[in-house]
Amino acid sequence: MKAHYELAVIGAGPAGLSAAATAAAHGVDTVLLDEQSGPGGQIYRNIEAMPAQRAEHLGDEYQRGAELVQRMHASSAQWIADAAVWALDGRAELGVIHQGQARLLRAGRVIIASGAQERPVPFPGWTLPGAMNAGAGQILMKQAGLVPADGVVLAGSGPLLLLLAWQYLRAGVAVQAMLDVQPLGNWLRAAPQLPKALLARHYLTKGLRYKRDLKAAGIPMLHGVQQLRAVGGDRVQTVEFLHRGRLQRIDTGLLLTHFGVIPQTHLSRAAGCRHRWDAAQQCWRPVTDPWGATDLVAISVAGDGAGIGGARTAEHAGRLAALDAACRLGRIDAAQRDRLGRQDLTWMKQELWIRPFLDALFRPPTVMLRHPSDTEVLCRCEEVTAGDVRRAVGAGHRSPNAVKFFTRCGMGPCQGRQCAESVAQLIASETGQAPGDVEPYRVRTPLKPITIAELANLQTS
């Protein structure tokens, strides 16, 4: 790892892979950093070492990642695995931990391509062993070929849940039930968006095919589920829920939940980029132009980290951000950038036709986002409950940062990634504010855990 690069790309998912290969193709001295041991991000995790049969179970969209990885390796971009970025500022200085060594490196420009994370939504029993995010199930399947041996219940809302159920079906997993918590009113909210969504009908066709295969396999798919609860002693034993006014139970040792995804904004907020509240996607996102540029001269954001659009949209966004970086670094002029980026701008716009429909259809229930019971844990790291947050608000602490100081909520190893949204939604509910009016946690270095020994041996050149 050198001390200086013209361009540093953070994250080796579809946006980062596209950005690194494109920038390098235009003569930009580029480094691609990712904390995983191989490229691909979450969507294409372990793509280089994936056995053929498992790749087939995961479907065509997963296998698409192999071409992106090959293109990156064929370029002159330097790929550095196992590199965790623990600091980033608006001057494009990065703190990186690589092979146990902390160091600082500088770049002329930075493209943040850190992707998305699953939306954390607390519900009764969500901290029990045996209750996990659906993304964890995908990681185990992609990375190690591990799938549930004794059946699984999938619950929540969002396209990933449907995809995981279909992948499990192809892998021979007994999917006991799919519990869809999206309110029936979401269909009314989504209906006006359907004509535009039909312009991206390949997504709808794919989803309908997944549903057809699951139905043909006899997997129960229950819609309008309410009051989801995981029940057990030292682990999950039963899933309870209301369906059509009746309390129902399913005995299971594994519950995988998913409530949509939101942008990973820790890096962009640490750098000081301006963010705005996206009411449709119910999340904060950095303010960017069509090329991914932020209000900071040296920082761009590409892919789902700038707003949820999916893997193909992220590819286009990565190429556009790289072309803009090449322009700003003097490798191409603005006219070349515009000409080379014209198709990607068009394709990205077409890929996003489906988003308003999906955002409306799979919006999580407001009651789950904003009204957890007092006993529910919001911050797993510091074991802070919704009741603790309500008491802090009652004592006059009316912002997430004030509640953080009072309760330590958000001060654990995850640095608030798993509680920030839940705390903000609860404070909005308790104070009568709109979620977009509640200032999120301030993000400070270090963004990832770093030891005193690593800091003491920090390399700055």
C-alpha positions as CSV (number, residue, x, y, z in Angstrom):
1,M,0.0,0.0,0.0
2,K,1.4,3.3,-1.1
3,A,1.1,6.6,0.9
4,H,-0.7,8.4,-1.9
5,Y,-3.1,7.6,-4.7
6,E,-4.9,9.7,-7.2
7,L,-8.1,7.9,-6.4
8,A,-9.2,5.7,-3.5
9,V,-12.3,3.6,-3.9
10,I,-13.8,2.3,-0.7
11,G,-15.9,-0.9,-1.1
12,A,-15.6,-3.7,-3.7
13,G,-19.3,-4.3,-4.4
14,P,-20.8,-3.6,-7.8
15,A,-20.3,0.2,-7.5
16,G,-16.7,0.0,-6.3
17,L,-15.6,-2.7,-8.8
18,S,-17.0,-0.6,-11.7
19,A,-15.5,2.6,-10.4
20,A,-12.0,1.1,-9.9
21,A,-11.9,-0.6,-13.3
22,T,-13.2,2.5,-15.2
23,A,-10.9,5.0,-13.5
24,A,-7.9,2.7,-14.0
25,A,-8.8,2.4,-17.7
26,H,-8.4,6.2,-18.0
27,G,-5.0,6.2,-16.5
28,V,-5.9,7.1,-12.9
29,D,-3.7,5.7,-10.2
30,T,-6.4,3.8,-8.3
31,V,-6.6,1.7,-5.2
32,L,-9.7,-0.4,-4.2
33,L,-10.1,-1.1,-0.5
34,D,-12.4,-3.6,1.1
35,E,-12.5,-5.2,4.5
36,Q,-13.5,-8.6,3.1
37,S,-11.0,-11.1,2.0
38,G,-12.3,-11.1,-1.6
39,P,-14.0,-8.7,-3.9
40,G,-17.8,-8.7,-4.6
41,G,-19.3,-6.9,-1.6
42,Q,-22.4,-8.4,0.0
43,I,-24.3,-9.0,-3.2
44,Y,-21.5,-10.9,-4.9
45,R,-19.8,-12.2,-1.8
46,N,-17.2,-15.0,-2.3
47,I,-17.8,-14.9,-6.1
48,E,-14.3,-15.9,-7.0
49,A,-14.3,-19.1,-4.9
50,M,-18.0,-20.1,-5.3
51,P,-18.6,-23.7,-6.3
52,A,-20.6,-24.0,-9.5
53,Q,-23.6,-25.8,-7.9
54,R,-24.0,-23.2,-5.1
55,A,-23.7,-20.4,-7.6
56,E,-26.5,-22.0,-9.6
57,H,-28.7,-22.0,-6.4
58,L,-28.0,-18.3,-5.9
59,G,-29.3,-17.4,-9.4
60,D,-28.2,-15.5,-12.5
61,E,-28.0,-12.1,-10.8
62,Y,-25.3,-13.4,-8.4
63,Q,-23.3,-15.0,-11.2
64,R,-23.2,-11.6,-12.9
65,G,-20.6,-10.5,-10.4
66,A,-17.9,-12.7,-11.8
67,E,-17.6,-10.5,-14.9
68,L,-17.2,-7.3,-12.8
69,V,-14.5,-8.9,-10.6
70,Q,-12.6,-10.1,-13.7
71,R,-12.8,-6.7,-15.2
72,M,-11.3,-5.1,-12.1
73,H,-8.5,-7.6,-11.9
74,A,-7.7,-7.0,-15.6
75,S,-7.3,-3.3,-14.9
76,S,-4.3,-1.5,-13.4
77,A,-6.2,-0.7,-10.2
78,Q,-4.5,-2.0,-7.0
79,W,-6.8,-4.3,-5.1
80,I,-6.3,-4.5,-1.3
81,A,-8.3,-7.0,0.7
82,D,-8.8,-7.1,4.5
83,A,-8.5,-3.3,4.6
84,A,-10.9,-1.6,7.1
85,V,-11.3,2.1,6.7
86,W,-11.4,3.6,10.3
87,A,-11.2,7.3,9.4
88,L,-12.0,9.6,6.5
89,D,-12.1,13.4,6.3
90,G,-13.1,15.9,3.7
91,R,-9.6,16.4,2.5
92,A,-9.5,12.7,1.3
93,E,-7.2,11.5,4.0
94,L,-8.0,7.9,5.0
95,G,-7.1,5.8,8.1
96,V,-6.8,2.1,7.1
97,I,-6.1,-1.0,9.1
98,H,-4.4,-3.7,6.9
99,Q,-2.8,-6.9,8.2
100,G,-2.9,-5.5,11.7
101,Q,-1.1,-2.3,10.8
102,A,-2.9,1.1,11.0
103,R,-1.8,3.7,8.5
104,L,-2.8,6.9,6.9
105,L,-3.0,7.4,3.2
106,R,-3.9,10.4,1.1
107,A,-5.8,10.5,-2.2
108,G,-6.6,13.1,-4.7
109,R,-10.2,11.9,-4.7
110,V,-12.3,9.3,-2.8
111,I,-15.3,7.4,-4.1
112,I,-17.3,5.9,-1.2
113,A,-18.9,2.7,-2.4
114,S,-19.7,1.1,0.9
115,G,-23.2,0.0,-0.1
116,A,-26.2,-0.6,2.1
117,Q,-27.1,-2.3,5.4
118,E,-30.2,-4.0,6.6
119,R,-32.7,-1.7,8.3
120,P,-32.6,-2.5,12.0
121,V,-36.2,-2.9,13.3
122,P,-36.6,-4.1,16.9
123,F,-39.4,-6.5,17.8
124,P,-40.1,-8.7,20.8
125,G,-37.4,-11.4,20.9
126,W,-35.2,-10.1,18.2
127,T,-32.1,-10.4,20.4
128,L,-32.7,-14.1,21.1
129,P,-30.2,-16.6,19.7
130,G,-31.8,-18.1,16.6
131,A,-33.2,-14.7,15.5
132,M,-31.0,-13.2,12.8
133,N,-31.2,-10.9,9.8
134,A,-31.8,-12.4,6.4
135,G,-28.5,-11.0,5.3
136,A,-26.7,-13.2,7.8
137,G,-28.4,-16.2,6.2
138,Q,-27.1,-15.1,2.8
139,I,-23.6,-14.6,4.1
140,L,-23.5,-18.1,5.6
141,M,-24.7,-19.6,2.3
142,K,-22.4,-17.6,0.1
143,Q,-19.3,-17.7,2.2
144,A,-19.4,-21.2,3.7
145,G,-22.3,-23.1,2.0
146,L,-24.1,-23.3,5.3
147,V,-27.9,-23.5,5.2
148,P,-30.5,-24.3,7.9
149,A,-30.7,-28.0,8.5
150,D,-34.0,-28.0,10.5
151,G,-36.1,-25.5,8.7
152,V,-36.5,-21.7,8.9
153,V,-39.2,-19.1,9.2
154,L,-38.7,-15.9,7.1
155,A,-40.4,-12.7,8.3
156,G,-40.5,-9.1,7.4
157,S,-40.8,-7.2,4.1
158,G,-38.7,-6.5,1.0
159,P,-37.4,-8.1,-2.2
160,L,-34.4,-9.7,-0.4
161,L,-36.8,-11.9,1.7
162,L,-38.4,-13.3,-1.4
163,L,-35.0,-13.9,-3.1
164,L,-33.6,-15.7,0.0
165,A,-36.7,-17.9,0.2
166,W,-36.2,-18.9,-3.4
167,Q,-32.5,-19.5,-3.0
168,Y,-33.2,-21.7,0.1
169,L,-35.8,-23.6,-1.9
170,R,-33.3,-24.4,-4.6
171,A,-30.8,-25.5,-2.0
172,G,-33.3,-27.9,-0.5
173,V,-34.0,-26.0,2.7
174,A,-37.4,-26.5,4.4
175,V,-38.9,-23.0,4.5
176,Q,-41.6,-23.3,7.1
177,A,-43.4,-20.1,6.3
178,M,-43.0,-16.6,4.9
179,L,-44.6,-13.9,7.1
180,D,-45.1,-10.7,5.3
181,V,-45.6,-7.7,7.7
182,Q,-46.2,-5.0,5.1
183,P,-49.5,-3.3,5.8
184,L,-52.2,-4.0,3.2
185,G,-52.5,-0.3,2.8
186,N,-49.1,-0.3,1.1
187,W,-50.7,-1.8,-2.0
188,L,-52.9,1.3,-2.3
189,R,-49.8,3.5,-1.8
190,A,-47.9,1.6,-4.5
191,A,-50.7,1.3,-7.1
192,P,-50.2,4.8,-8.7
193,Q,-46.5,3.9,-9.2
194,L,-47.2,0.7,-11.0
195,P,-47.4,2.1,-14.6
196,K,-43.9,3.5,-14.4
197,A,-42.7,0.3,-12.7
198,L,-43.9,-1.7,-15.7
199,L,-41.1,0.1,-17.7
200,A,-38.7,-2.0,-15.6
201,R,-40.8,-5.1,-15.9
202,H,-37.8,-7.5,-15.8
203,Y,-37.8,-6.9,-12.0
204,L,-41.5,-7.6,-11.7
205,T,-41.2,-10.7,-13.8
206,K,-38.4,-12.0,-11.7
207,G,-40.3,-11.4,-8.5
208,L,-43.4,-13.1,-9.9
209,R,-41.3,-16.1,-10.9
210,Y,-39.9,-16.4,-7.4
211,K,-43.5,-16.3,-5.9
212,R,-44.7,-18.9,-8.5
213,D,-41.9,-21.3,-7.5
214,L,-42.5,-20.8,-3.8
215,K,-46.2,-21.4,-4.2
216,A,-45.7,-24.5,-6.3
217,A,-43.5,-25.9,-3.5
218,G,-46.3,-25.4,-1.0
219,I,-44.5,-22.8,1.1
220,P,-47.1,-20.9,3.2
221,M,-47.0,-17.1,2.4
222,L,-49.0,-15.1,4.8
223,H,-49.6,-11.4,4.1
224,G,-50.7,-8.6,6.5
225,V,-48.9,-10.3,9.5
226,Q,-48.9,-8.2,12.7
227,Q,-47.4,-8.3,16.2
228,L,-44.4,-10.5,15.2
229,R,-42.7,-12.0,18.2
230,A,-39.9,-14.5,18.7
231,V,-40.5,-16.6,21.9
232,G,-38.1,-18.8,23.8
233,G,-35.9,-19.3,26.8
234,D,-32.2,-19.3,25.9
235,R,-33.0,-19.3,22.2
236,V,-35.8,-19.0,19.7
237,Q,-38.3,-21.9,20.1
238,T,-41.5,-20.4,18.6
239,V,-42.6,-17.5,16.3
240,E,-45.9,-15.9,17.3
241,F,-47.9,-13.4,15.2
242,L,-51.4,-12.2,14.4
243,H,-52.9,-13.0,11.0
244,R,-56.4,-12.0,10.1
245,G,-57.1,-11.4,13.7
246,R,-56.0,-14.8,15.0
247,L,-53.0,-15.5,17.1
248,Q,-50.8,-18.1,15.4
249,R,-47.6,-20.0,16.3
250,I,-44.9,-21.8,14.4
251,D,-42.4,-23.9,16.3
252,T,-38.9,-23.2,14.9
253,G,-35.4,-22.8,16.0
254,L,-34.5,-20.2,13.4
255,L,-36.2,-16.9,12.5
256,L,-34.6,-14.8,9.7
257,T,-36.0,-11.3,9.4
258,H,-35.6,-8.4,6.9
259,F,-37.2,-5.0,6.7
260,G,-35.5,-3.5,3.7
261,V,-32.1,-1.8,3.4
262,I,-30.8,1.7,4.0
263,P,-27.6,3.4,2.9
264,Q,-24.4,2.9,4.8
265,T,-23.6,6.6,5.7
266,H,-21.0,6.4,8.4
267,L,-18.1,7.2,6.0
268,S,-19.9,10.0,4.2
269,R,-21.1,11.5,7.5
270,A,-17.6,11.2,9.0
271,A,-16.2,13.1,6.0
272,G,-18.7,15.9,6.6
273,C,-20.9,15.4,3.4
274,R,-24.3,17.1,3.5
275,H,-27.2,14.6,3.9
276,R,-30.9,14.8,3.4
277,W,-33.9,12.8,4.7
278,D,-35.5,10.6,2.0
279,A,-39.1,10.3,2.9
280,A,-39.8,7.6,0.4
281,Q,-37.0,5.3,1.5
282,Q,-37.3,6.4,5.2
283,C,-33.6,7.0,5.6
284,W,-30.8,9.6,5.4
285,R,-28.7,9.8,2.3
286,P,-25.8,12.0,1.1
287,V,-26.7,14.8,-1.3
288,T,-25.1,14.0,-4.7
289,D,-25.3,15.1,-8.3
290,P,-25.9,12.7,-11.2
291,W,-22.1,11.8,-11.2
292,G,-22.1,11.0,-7.4
293,A,-20.2,14.2,-6.4
294,T,-21.0,15.5,-3.0
295,D,-20.7,19.1,-1.6
296,L,-17.1,18.2,-0.7
297,V,-14.7,18.7,-3.6
298,A,-12.8,15.5,-3.0
299,I,-15.6,13.1,-2.1
300,S,-18.1,11.2,-4.2
301,V,-20.5,8.5,-3.2
302,A,-21.6,5.7,-5.6
303,G,-24.1,2.9,-5.4
304,D,-26.6,2.1,-2.6
305,G,-24.6,4.3,-0.2
306,A,-26.1,7.3,-2.0
307,G,-29.6,5.9,-2.1
308,I,-31.0,2.4,-2.6
309,G,-31.2,1.4,-6.2
310,G,-29.9,-2.2,-6.5
311,A,-26.8,-3.9,-7.9
312,R,-27.3,-2.9,-11.6
313,T,-27.9,0.7,-10.7
314,A,-24.8,0.6,-8.5
315,E,-22.7,-0.5,-11.5
316,H,-23.7,2.5,-13.6
317,A,-23.2,4.8,-10.6
318,G,-19.7,3.5,-10.1
319,R,-18.7,4.1,-13.7
320,L,-20.2,7.6,-13.6
321,A,-18.3,8.5,-10.4
322,A,-15.1,7.2,-12.0
323,L,-15.6,9.2,-15.2
324,D,-16.2,12.3,-13.1
325,A,-13.0,11.6,-11.0
326,A,-11.0,11.1,-14.2
327,C,-12.3,14.5,-15.4
328,R,-11.5,16.3,-12.2
329,L,-8.0,14.7,-12.2
330,G,-7.3,16.0,-15.7
331,R,-7.4,12.6,-17.5
332,I,-10.4,13.5,-19.7
333,D,-12.3,16.7,-20.3
334,A,-15.9,17.5,-19.4
335,A,-17.1,16.8,-23.0
336,Q,-15.5,13.3,-23.0
337,R,-17.0,12.6,-19.6
338,D,-20.4,13.5,-20.8
339,R,-20.1,11.5,-23.9
340,L,-18.7,8.4,-22.2
341,G,-21.3,8.6,-19.4
342,R,-24.4,9.2,-21.6
343,Q,-25.4,5.5,-21.8
344,D,-24.9,4.9,-18.1
345,L,-26.9,7.9,-17.2
346,T,-29.8,6.6,-19.4
347,W,-29.5,3.0,-18.1
348,M,-29.4,4.1,-14.5
349,K,-32.5,6.2,-15.0
350,Q,-34.3,3.2,-16.5
351,E,-33.2,0.9,-13.7
352,L,-34.6,3.4,-11.1
353,W,-38.1,3.3,-12.7
354,I,-39.0,0.5,-10.4
355,R,-37.9,2.2,-7.2
356,P,-41.0,4.4,-6.3
357,F,-43.2,1.3,-6.6
358,L,-40.9,-0.9,-4.4
359,D,-40.4,1.9,-1.9
360,A,-44.1,2.3,-1.4
361,L,-44.9,-1.4,-1.5
362,F,-42.3,-2.6,1.0
363,R,-42.3,0.4,3.4
364,P,-42.1,-1.1,6.9
365,P,-45.1,-0.7,9.2
366,T,-45.0,2.6,11.1
367,V,-46.0,0.8,14.3
368,M,-42.8,-1.3,14.1
369,L,-40.6,1.6,13.3
370,R,-41.8,4.1,15.9
371,H,-43.6,2.2,18.7
372,P,-41.4,-0.5,20.3
373,S,-42.4,-1.6,23.8
374,D,-40.4,-0.4,26.7
375,T,-38.7,-3.7,27.2
376,E,-37.3,-4.0,23.7
377,V,-33.6,-3.6,23.3
378,L,-32.7,-0.9,20.8
379,C,-28.9,-0.8,21.3
380,R,-27.5,-4.3,21.5
381,C,-24.0,-3.1,22.2
382,E,-24.9,-1.2,25.4
383,E,-28.2,-3.0,26.2
384,V,-30.3,0.1,26.1
385,T,-34.0,-0.4,25.9
386,A,-36.8,1.6,24.4
387,G,-37.9,2.4,27.9
388,D,-34.4,3.8,28.7
389,V,-34.7,6.1,25.6
390,R,-38.2,7.2,26.6
391,R,-37.1,8.1,30.1
392,A,-34.2,10.1,28.6
393,V,-36.6,12.0,26.3
394,G,-38.9,12.6,29.3
395,A,-35.9,14.1,31.2
396,G,-35.4,16.7,28.4
397,H,-33.0,14.9,26.1
398,R,-34.8,15.3,22.8
399,S,-32.2,14.4,20.2
400,P,-30.3,11.2,19.4
401,N,-27.0,12.8,20.4
402,A,-28.4,14.0,23.7
403,V,-29.9,10.5,24.4
404,K,-26.5,9.0,23.4
405,F,-24.7,11.1,26.1
406,F,-27.3,10.2,28.7
407,T,-27.7,6.4,28.0
408,R,-24.5,5.4,26.1
409,C,-26.9,4.2,23.3
410,G,-24.8,4.1,20.1
411,M,-21.4,4.1,21.9
412,G,-20.7,0.4,21.4
413,P,-18.5,-1.4,18.8
414,C,-21.0,-0.9,16.0
415,Q,-20.9,2.9,16.5
416,G,-24.7,3.2,16.3
417,R,-25.1,1.4,13.0
418,Q,-27.7,-1.0,14.5
419,C,-29.6,1.5,16.7
420,A,-29.4,4.9,15.1
421,E,-32.5,4.5,12.9
422,S,-34.6,3.0,15.7
423,V,-33.6,5.7,18.3
424,A,-34.3,8.5,15.8
425,Q,-37.7,7.0,14.9
426,L,-38.6,6.6,18.6
427,I,-37.6,10.1,19.5
428,A,-39.6,11.5,16.6
429,S,-42.6,9.6,17.9
430,E,-42.2,10.7,21.5
431,T,-41.6,14.4,20.6
432,G,-44.2,14.7,17.8
433,Q,-41.5,15.4,15.2
434,A,-41.2,14.1,11.7
435,P,-38.3,11.6,11.4
436,G,-36.5,13.9,9.0
437,D,-36.5,16.7,11.6
438,V,-34.5,14.5,14.1
439,E,-30.8,15.1,13.8
440,P,-29.0,11.7,13.5
441,Y,-26.0,10.7,15.6
442,R,-22.8,12.6,14.9
443,V,-20.2,10.2,13.5
444,R,-16.6,10.4,14.8
445,T,-13.4,8.6,14.2
446,P,-12.6,5.7,14.7
447,L,-15.3,4.3,12.5
448,K,-14.1,0.7,13.2
449,P,-12.6,-0.7,16.4
450,I,-8.8,-0.1,16.6
451,T,-6.4,-1.1,19.3
452,I,-4.1,1.2,21.3
453,A,-1.2,-0.8,19.9
454,E,-2.3,-0.2,16.3
455,L,-2.6,3.5,17.0
456,A,0.8,3.6,18.6
457,N,2.3,2.1,15.6
458,L,0.4,4.3,13.1
459,Q,2.2,4.7,9.8
460,T,1.7,8.2,8.3
461,S,3.9,7.8,5.2
